[in-house]
């Protein structure tokens, strides 16, 4: 039961679209990630995904609308909902999802980086 300092953890890496594990909660993972530019359209058939913006602005596109999240705001994307994160100025986010979730929903892409390190 150690205290986790989010800002200190964010200073440990610079890679984008590469979530880093900061904690486990039962069968779920808590990640920090730095995002920049556009990710790919994808979905997670069997799990919800939560995004909490820590720094910057995150846009989440859905097939029928777009949602903009500012620091301190969060959203839960329900399982099976296709979405695409993107940010024009960069963002740091916390992501909460089931352990073992494929972060591209199985779609092959150069942005697919499933080897998440613990920091």
C-alpha positions in Angstrom: 0.0 0.0 0.0 2.3 2.7 -1.3 1.3 6.2 -2.2 1.6 6.8 -6.0 2.5 10.3 -7.1 1.0 10.7 -10.6 3.1 13.7 -11.6 6.3 11.8 -10.6 5.2 8.8 -12.6 4.5 10.9 -15.7 8.0 12.3 -15.5 9.5 8.8 -15.9 8.6 8.4 -19.5 8.2 10.4 -22.8 6.8 7.8 -25.2 3.3 8.3 -26.6 0.5 5.8 -27.0 2.4 3.4 -24.7 0.5 2.9 -21.4 2.5 2.3 -18.3 1.2 0.2 -15.4 1.0 2.1 -12.1 -1.3 -0.2 -10.2 -3.6 -3.3 -10.2 -7.1 -3.2 -8.7 -8.4 -6.7 -8.5 -8.5 -7.9 -12.1 -8.1 -4.4 -13.5 -5.1 -2.4 -14.5 -4.5 1.3 -13.9 -2.3 2.9 -16.6 -0.7 6.3 -17.3 -0.2 7.3 -20.9 0.9 10.3 -22.8 -1.0 10.8 -26.0 -0.2 13.0 -29.1 -1.9 13.1 -32.4 -4.4 10.5 -33.6 -4.9 6.9 -32.4 -6.8 4.3 -34.5 -10.5 3.5 -34.5 -11.0 0.4 -32.3 -13.3 -1.2 -29.7 -13.1 -3.6 -26.9 -15.8 -6.3 -27.2 -15.7 -7.5 -23.7 -14.6 -4.7 -21.4 -15.3 -1.0 -20.6 -12.5 1.5 -20.7 -12.2 4.6 -18.5 -10.1 7.7 -19.4 -9.3 10.4 -16.9 -7.5 13.5 -18.3 -4.6 14.7 -16.0 -3.0 17.2 -18.4 -3.9 18.6 -21.8 -7.1 18.0 -23.8 -8.3 14.7 -25.1 -10.9 14.3 -27.8 -12.7 11.0 -28.1 -14.4 10.4 -31.4 -17.4 8.1 -31.6 -19.1 7.2 -34.9 -22.0 9.6 -34.0 -20.3 12.3 -32.0 -17.1 13.7 -30.4 -16.4 14.3 -26.7 -13.8 16.7 -25.4 -12.2 16.1 -22.0 -10.3 18.7 -20.1 -8.0 18.1 -17.0 -10.0 16.5 -14.2 -12.7 15.1 -16.5 -13.3 11.5 -17.3 -15.4 9.2 -19.4 -16.2 5.5 -19.5 -16.4 4.0 -22.9 -18.8 1.0 -22.8 -17.7 -2.3 -24.2 -18.3 -2.7 -27.9 -18.4 1.0 -28.6 -16.0 2.0 -31.4 -13.9 5.0 -30.5 -10.8 6.9 -31.5 -8.7 9.0 -29.1 -6.9 12.0 -30.5 -5.3 15.2 -29.3 -3.7 18.0 -31.2 -1.7 19.5 -28.3 -0.9 16.3 -26.3 -2.5 14.9 -23.2 -1.6 12.8 -20.2 -4.3 10.4 -19.1 -5.1 7.7 -16.6 -6.7 4.6 -18.1 -8.6 1.9 -16.2 -9.5 -1.4 -17.8 -9.6 -5.1 -17.4 -6.2 -6.8 -17.2 -5.2 -8.3 -20.5 -7.2 -5.9 -22.6 -5.7 -5.4 -26.0 -5.5 -1.6 -26.3 -6.1 -1.6 -30.1 -9.0 -4.1 -29.9 -6.9 -6.6 -32.0 -6.4 -4.1 -34.9 -2.8 -4.2 -36.2 -1.1 -0.8 -36.3 2.3 0.8 -35.8 0.7 2.3 -32.7 0.1 -1.1 -31.2 2.4 -1.5 -28.2 1.1 -4.2 -25.9 4.2 -4.6 -23.8 3.2 -2.3 -21.0 5.9 -1.7 -18.4 5.3 -1.1 -14.8 6.7 2.1 -13.6 
